Amino acid sequence: MPEFDMFGDKIEENTTNTDEDFVISNPKSMKFCLGHDDIENHLLELHNKGKLPHAIIFSGPYGVGKSTMAFRIAKFLLNEENNKENAGLFGEETNIPATNFNIPPDSKAATLVASGGHPDLLTIQREFDEKKGTKEPTIKVEEVRKINPFMRLTASEGGWRIVIIDDADKMGRSSQNAILKILEEPPEKSLIILVCHNIGNIISTIRSRCRIINFPKLEDKIIKQLLNAEFSNGDLSEKDIDVIVGLSDGSIGNAIDFADSKSVDYIIKLSKLIENPEKMDKVAIYNYAENIGGSAQLRSYDIFKKTSILLLENFIKIKVTGIYNLSTPFTSDIYAPLIDKYPLHEWINLHDNAKEHFEKFDKANLDKKQAILEFFWLYSNINKQSA
């Protein structure tokens, strides 16, 4: 709880951060957003000048902090109205511009946003399918149609009305068309943030009405810092963390998905199985599929699928850039010559065929073990992918 002196000014506390300050939680509850200070400073500068756009697209890779930043700016703007009520000792407003989006975690705005109960914030996202244990593939148009009437209401705090659309690139054409009207005629003090991983799926008429902010991948040192804070109890060894960081591809979201010792074990075993596409151990592959493809092993299968696609994406990037950026267990002495051996178009074809393969199996809810075996078959035939 912050302390104040007799004049109502906050007493500054020791600002040295510890690992406890960087524990990862739901984006609505996060107290920080590492790696994107430039973006925060840019948005803050626009706000302080009264030039914050009414609609923003946060674009970039999965799991780099886009949703966290969206809720961070929402909490800041919604908290601002409360601050005006108690700004000065004698009720006068103070015009000192903020230097970041930090607000007290126990403030009214932070508490209500974290609980999903703030009346001036509407969150639109894909619904969770309890039966399948996964999110729906698209955002329903009925959810998107809630935005227009919400934005036309008077803000309960007399300030901002904010909408955050998470996975906005999962909106169909009808859903995207449903928000065009409000983007064309936005009310005063309204903000819509579209969080998307693939901006190419957003129609041009929406893109042209929004300020696009591109989020870069996170540096390895930031991902390692967050993992060390998250797993300070020793659940992950330094070796485990190195494996996860090496495969995370600049995404703390990917890193958290991989973050347990079992997943690391699956990743290490996978690295051994795919060292040579033309000479693969069929018995070891079958045993691997048996271990992680059972009906009770849904998480293991998801880790395998995610790892396989991420690896192929990284192989393509390495082939294009010539920069080897994978670490343990995908050592450069084995994998650099492997990547170099096959032409770029064959790696791209393998990636596209593997992605289509997993999508087909998942959509039809087919046998996971067979999906794993067929991936290895595709991999072993890399030089025939373009045939």
C-alpha positions as CSV (number, residue, x, y, z in Angstrom):
1,M,0.0,0.0,0.0
2,P,1.5,3.4,-1.0
3,E,2.3,5.9,1.8
4,F,1.7,9.7,1.6
5,D,3.2,12.6,3.5
6,M,1.2,15.3,5.3
7,F,0.8,17.2,2.0
8,G,-0.7,14.3,0.1
9,D,2.4,13.5,-1.9
10,K,3.3,9.9,-2.4
11,I,6.4,8.8,-0.5
12,E,8.7,7.1,-3.0
13,E,9.7,3.6,-2.1
14,N,12.7,1.7,-3.1
15,T,12.3,1.0,-6.8
16,T,14.8,-1.8,-7.1
17,N,13.0,-4.7,-8.8
18,T,13.2,-8.3,-7.5
19,D,12.1,-11.5,-9.2
20,E,8.8,-11.3,-7.3
21,D,8.0,-8.1,-9.3
22,F,8.1,-10.0,-12.6
23,V,5.8,-12.9,-11.9
24,I,3.6,-13.6,-15.0
25,S,-0.2,-13.6,-14.7
26,N,-3.2,-13.0,-16.9
27,P,-2.7,-9.9,-19.1
28,K,-5.5,-8.1,-17.2
29,S,-3.5,-8.4,-14.0
30,M,0.0,-7.9,-15.1
31,K,1.9,-5.0,-13.4
32,F,4.6,-4.7,-16.1
33,C,5.3,-5.1,-19.8
34,L,9.0,-5.7,-20.3
35,G,10.7,-5.1,-23.6
36,H,8.3,-2.5,-25.0
37,D,9.4,0.8,-23.4
38,D,9.6,2.6,-26.7
39,I,6.0,1.7,-27.5
40,E,4.8,2.8,-24.1
41,N,6.7,6.0,-24.3
42,H,5.2,6.7,-27.8
43,L,1.7,6.0,-26.7
44,L,2.2,8.1,-23.5
45,E,3.5,11.0,-25.6
46,L,0.4,10.9,-27.8
47,H,-1.8,10.8,-24.8
48,N,-0.1,13.7,-23.0
49,K,-0.5,15.8,-26.2
50,G,-4.2,14.8,-26.5
51,K,-3.5,13.0,-29.7
52,L,-4.2,9.4,-28.7
53,P,-5.9,7.7,-31.7
54,H,-9.4,6.4,-31.2
55,A,-8.5,3.0,-32.7
56,I,-5.1,1.1,-32.5
57,I,-4.0,-2.2,-33.9
58,F,-1.3,-4.0,-31.8
59,S,0.3,-6.3,-34.3
60,G,3.1,-8.8,-33.8
61,P,4.1,-12.3,-32.9
62,Y,2.2,-14.4,-30.4
63,G,3.1,-14.0,-26.7
64,V,5.3,-10.9,-26.8
65,G,3.1,-8.6,-24.6
66,K,0.5,-7.1,-26.9
67,S,-2.5,-8.0,-24.8
68,T,-0.6,-7.0,-21.7
69,M,0.1,-3.6,-23.1
70,A,-3.6,-3.2,-24.2
71,F,-4.9,-3.8,-20.7
72,R,-2.0,-1.7,-19.3
73,I,-3.1,1.4,-21.2
74,A,-6.7,0.7,-20.4
75,K,-6.0,0.6,-16.7
76,F,-4.0,3.8,-16.9
77,L,-6.8,5.7,-18.8
78,L,-9.6,4.4,-16.5
79,N,-7.5,5.2,-13.4
80,E,-6.9,8.7,-14.7
81,E,-10.4,9.9,-14.0
82,N,-10.2,8.7,-10.4
83,N,-6.9,10.6,-9.9
84,K,-8.6,13.8,-11.1
85,E,-11.0,13.6,-8.2
86,N,-8.2,13.5,-5.6
87,A,-5.4,15.1,-7.4
88,G,-4.5,18.1,-5.2
89,L,-4.7,18.6,-1.4
90,F,-7.4,21.2,-1.9
91,G,-9.2,19.5,-4.8
92,E,-7.4,21.3,-7.6
93,E,-6.3,19.2,-10.6
94,T,-2.5,18.7,-11.2
95,N,-1.3,18.8,-14.7
96,I,2.0,16.9,-14.2
97,P,2.2,14.5,-17.2
98,A,2.7,10.8,-16.4
99,T,6.0,9.2,-17.3
100,N,4.6,5.6,-17.7
101,F,1.4,3.6,-17.5
102,N,2.0,2.3,-14.0
103,I,-0.9,2.6,-11.6
104,P,-1.2,1.2,-8.0
105,P,-2.2,-2.5,-8.3
106,D,-4.8,-2.0,-5.5
107,S,-6.4,0.9,-7.2
108,K,-10.1,0.7,-8.1
109,A,-9.4,0.7,-11.9
110,A,-6.7,-2.1,-11.6
111,T,-8.9,-4.2,-9.4
112,L,-12.0,-3.9,-11.6
113,V,-10.0,-4.5,-14.8
114,A,-8.3,-7.6,-13.3
115,S,-11.6,-9.1,-12.3
116,G,-13.2,-8.3,-15.7
117,G,-15.8,-6.1,-14.0
118,H,-14.9,-2.6,-15.0
119,P,-18.1,-1.0,-16.5
120,D,-16.2,1.1,-19.0
121,L,-14.1,-1.7,-20.4
122,L,-15.4,-4.3,-22.9
123,T,-13.3,-7.3,-23.8
124,I,-14.1,-9.3,-26.9
125,Q,-12.3,-12.6,-27.4
126,R,-12.8,-16.1,-28.6
127,E,-15.0,-18.2,-26.4
128,F,-13.6,-21.3,-24.7
129,D,-14.9,-24.7,-25.7
130,E,-15.2,-26.7,-22.5
131,K,-15.6,-30.0,-24.4
132,K,-12.5,-29.6,-26.6
133,G,-10.5,-27.8,-24.0
134,T,-9.5,-25.1,-26.5
135,K,-10.7,-21.7,-27.7
136,E,-13.2,-21.5,-30.6
137,P,-11.5,-20.9,-33.9
138,T,-13.2,-17.5,-34.5
139,I,-14.8,-14.6,-32.6
140,K,-18.5,-14.8,-32.9
141,V,-20.2,-11.9,-34.7
142,E,-22.7,-11.6,-31.8
143,E,-19.9,-10.7,-29.5
144,V,-18.6,-8.0,-31.9
145,R,-22.0,-6.5,-32.2
146,K,-21.9,-5.6,-28.5
147,I,-19.3,-2.9,-29.3
148,N,-21.5,-0.3,-30.9
149,P,-24.1,0.0,-28.1
150,F,-21.4,-0.2,-25.5
151,M,-19.5,2.7,-27.1
152,R,-22.7,4.9,-27.3
153,L,-23.3,4.6,-23.5
154,T,-22.1,7.4,-21.1
155,A,-19.0,6.3,-19.2
156,S,-19.8,5.4,-15.6
157,E,-16.8,7.3,-14.4
158,G,-17.4,10.2,-16.8
159,G,-14.2,9.4,-18.7
160,W,-13.1,6.8,-21.2
161,R,-15.0,3.9,-22.9
162,I,-12.5,1.3,-24.0
163,V,-12.8,-1.9,-26.1
164,I,-10.1,-4.5,-26.4
165,I,-10.5,-7.2,-29.1
166,D,-8.1,-10.0,-28.4
167,D,-7.1,-12.3,-31.3
168,A,-8.8,-9.7,-33.6
169,D,-7.4,-11.5,-36.6
170,K,-9.8,-14.3,-35.7
171,M,-12.8,-12.2,-36.6
172,G,-14.6,-13.3,-39.8
173,R,-15.6,-10.8,-42.5
174,S,-19.0,-10.2,-41.0
175,S,-17.5,-9.5,-37.6
176,Q,-15.0,-7.1,-39.0
177,N,-17.7,-5.3,-40.9
178,A,-19.7,-4.9,-37.7
179,I,-17.1,-2.6,-36.2
180,L,-16.6,-0.3,-39.2
181,K,-19.4,2.1,-38.3
182,I,-18.0,2.8,-34.8
183,L,-14.5,3.3,-36.3
184,E,-15.9,5.8,-38.8
185,E,-17.8,7.8,-36.2
186,P,-16.0,7.2,-32.8
187,P,-17.5,8.9,-29.7
188,E,-15.4,11.3,-27.6
189,K,-12.9,9.7,-25.2
190,S,-13.3,6.3,-26.8
191,L,-10.6,3.8,-27.6
192,I,-10.6,0.5,-29.5
193,I,-7.5,-1.7,-29.4
194,L,-7.3,-4.7,-31.8
195,V,-4.7,-7.2,-30.7
196,C,-3.7,-9.4,-33.6
197,H,-0.9,-11.9,-34.5
198,N,-1.6,-11.8,-38.2
199,I,-2.5,-8.3,-39.4
200,G,-3.0,-9.7,-43.0
201,N,-6.3,-11.1,-41.8
202,I,-7.6,-7.7,-40.9
203,I,-9.5,-6.1,-43.8
204,S,-8.0,-2.9,-45.3
205,T,-10.9,-0.7,-44.4
206,I,-10.2,-1.4,-40.7
207,R,-6.5,-1.1,-41.0
208,S,-6.8,2.3,-42.7
209,R,-8.9,3.6,-39.8
210,C,-6.5,2.5,-37.1
211,R,-3.0,3.5,-35.9
212,I,-0.8,0.4,-36.3
213,I,1.7,-0.4,-33.6
214,N,4.2,-3.2,-34.4
215,F,5.5,-5.2,-31.4
216,P,8.9,-6.8,-31.9
217,K,10.0,-10.2,-30.4
218,L,11.4,-10.1,-26.9
219,E,15.2,-10.4,-26.3
220,D,16.4,-13.8,-25.0
221,K,17.6,-12.1,-21.8
222,I,14.1,-10.8,-21.0
223,I,12.6,-14.2,-21.5
224,K,15.2,-15.7,-19.3
225,Q,14.6,-13.1,-16.6
226,L,10.9,-13.8,-16.7
227,L,11.3,-17.5,-16.6
228,N,13.8,-17.3,-13.7
229,A,11.2,-15.1,-11.8
230,E,8.3,-17.4,-12.6
231,F,10.1,-20.6,-11.7
232,S,12.3,-19.3,-8.8
233,N,11.2,-22.4,-6.8
234,G,13.5,-24.6,-8.8
235,D,10.9,-26.4,-10.9
236,L,13.1,-25.7,-13.9
237,S,16.8,-26.1,-14.1
238,E,19.2,-23.7,-15.8
239,K,19.5,-26.3,-18.6
240,D,15.7,-26.5,-19.0
241,I,15.5,-22.7,-19.2
242,D,18.2,-22.6,-21.8
243,V,16.3,-25.1,-23.9
244,I,13.0,-23.2,-23.6
245,V,14.6,-19.8,-24.3
246,G,16.3,-21.2,-27.4
247,L,13.0,-22.4,-28.9
248,S,10.8,-19.6,-27.7
249,D,11.4,-17.5,-30.8
250,G,11.3,-14.2,-28.8
251,S,7.9,-15.0,-27.2
252,I,7.3,-15.4,-23.5
253,G,3.9,-16.9,-24.5
254,N,5.8,-19.8,-26.2
255,A,8.2,-20.0,-23.3
256,I,5.4,-20.4,-20.8
257,D,3.7,-23.0,-23.0
258,F,6.9,-25.1,-22.9
259,A,7.8,-24.4,-19.3
260,D,7.8,-27.7,-17.5
261,S,10.5,-30.4,-17.3
262,K,8.3,-32.9,-19.2
263,S,7.9,-30.6,-22.1
264,V,11.7,-30.0,-22.1
265,D,12.2,-33.7,-22.2
266,Y,9.9,-34.1,-25.2
267,I,11.7,-31.3,-27.0
268,I,15.2,-32.8,-26.4
269,K,13.9,-36.2,-27.7
270,L,12.4,-34.6,-30.7
271,S,15.7,-32.9,-31.5
272,K,17.4,-36.3,-31.6
273,L,14.7,-37.9,-33.8
274,I,14.9,-35.2,-36.5
275,E,18.7,-34.9,-36.8
276,N,18.7,-36.7,-40.2
277,P,15.5,-36.8,-42.3
278,E,16.9,-39.4,-44.5
279,K,17.9,-41.8,-41.8
280,M,15.3,-41.8,-39.0
281,D,14.9,-44.3,-36.2
282,K,11.4,-45.8,-36.9
283,V,11.2,-47.7,-33.6
284,A,12.2,-44.6,-31.5
285,I,9.6,-42.5,-33.5
286,Y,6.9,-45.1,-32.8
287,N,7.7,-45.2,-29.1
288,Y,7.7,-41.4,-29.0
289,A,4.3,-41.2,-30.6
290,E,3.0,-43.8,-28.2
291,N,4.2,-41.8,-25.2
292,I,2.7,-38.4,-26.2
293,G,-0.1,-39.3,-28.6
294,G,-2.6,-40.9,-26.2
295,S,-6.0,-39.5,-25.4
296,A,-4.8,-38.5,-21.9
297,Q,-1.7,-36.7,-23.3
298,L,-3.4,-33.7,-24.9
299,R,-0.9,-31.2,-23.5
300,S,2.1,-33.3,-24.7
301,Y,0.6,-33.5,-28.2
302,D,0.1,-29.7,-28.2
303,I,3.7,-29.2,-27.2
304,F,4.9,-31.5,-29.9
305,K,2.7,-29.8,-32.6
306,K,3.8,-26.3,-31.5
307,T,7.5,-27.2,-31.3
308,S,7.4,-28.9,-34.7
309,I,5.9,-25.9,-36.4
310,L,8.1,-23.4,-34.5
311,L,11.2,-25.3,-35.5
312,L,10.3,-25.3,-39.1
313,E,9.6,-21.6,-39.0
314,N,13.0,-21.0,-37.4
315,F,14.7,-23.2,-40.0
316,I,13.2,-21.1,-42.7
317,K,14.4,-17.9,-41.0
318,I,17.9,-19.3,-40.6
319,K,17.9,-20.3,-44.3
320,V,16.9,-16.8,-45.4
321,T,19.1,-14.8,-43.0
322,G,22.1,-17.1,-42.7
323,I,22.0,-16.4,-38.9
324,Y,21.8,-19.4,-36.7
325,N,19.9,-18.4,-33.6
326,L,18.8,-21.7,-32.1
327,S,20.5,-23.1,-29.0
328,T,20.5,-26.3,-26.9
329,P,19.4,-28.9,-27.9
330,F,19.4,-27.8,-31.5
331,T,23.1,-27.3,-31.7
332,S,24.6,-25.5,-34.7
333,D,27.1,-28.3,-35.5
334,I,24.3,-30.6,-36.4
335,Y,21.4,-28.4,-37.5
336,A,23.2,-25.7,-39.5
337,P,24.5,-28.2,-42.1
338,L,21.0,-29.9,-42.1
339,I,19.2,-26.6,-42.8
340,D,21.8,-25.7,-45.4
341,K,21.4,-29.1,-47.2
342,Y,17.9,-28.5,-48.5
343,P,16.7,-25.6,-50.7
344,L,14.5,-22.9,-49.1
345,H,11.4,-23.9,-51.1
346,E,11.6,-27.4,-49.7
347,W,11.6,-26.1,-46.1
348,I,8.7,-23.8,-46.9
349,N,6.7,-26.7,-48.5
350,L,7.4,-28.9,-45.5
351,H,6.3,-26.2,-43.1
352,D,3.1,-25.5,-45.0
353,N,2.3,-29.2,-45.4
354,A,2.9,-29.9,-41.7
355,K,0.7,-27.0,-40.7
356,E,-2.1,-28.1,-43.0
357,H,-1.6,-31.7,-41.7
358,F,-2.1,-30.8,-38.0
359,E,-5.1,-28.5,-38.8
360,K,-6.8,-31.4,-40.7
361,F,-6.2,-33.8,-37.8
362,D,-7.4,-31.4,-35.2
363,K,-10.5,-30.3,-37.1
364,A,-11.6,-33.8,-37.5
365,N,-10.4,-34.8,-34.0
366,L,-8.4,-37.7,-35.4
367,D,-6.0,-40.0,-33.6
368,K,-3.1,-37.9,-32.2
369,K,-0.6,-40.7,-32.4
370,Q,-1.2,-41.1,-36.1
371,A,-0.9,-37.3,-36.5
372,I,2.6,-37.5,-34.9
373,L,3.7,-40.5,-37.0
374,E,2.5,-38.8,-40.2
375,F,4.4,-35.6,-39.3
376,F,7.7,-37.6,-39.1
377,W,6.8,-39.2,-42.5
378,L,6.4,-35.7,-44.0
379,Y,9.7,-34.7,-42.4
380,S,11.5,-37.8,-43.8
381,N,10.3,-36.9,-47.3
382,I,11.4,-33.2,-47.2
383,N,13.2,-33.5,-50.6
384,K,9.9,-34.7,-52.1
385,Q,7.7,-32.0,-50.7
386,S,7.6,-30.0,-53.9
387,A,6.9,-33.0,-56.1
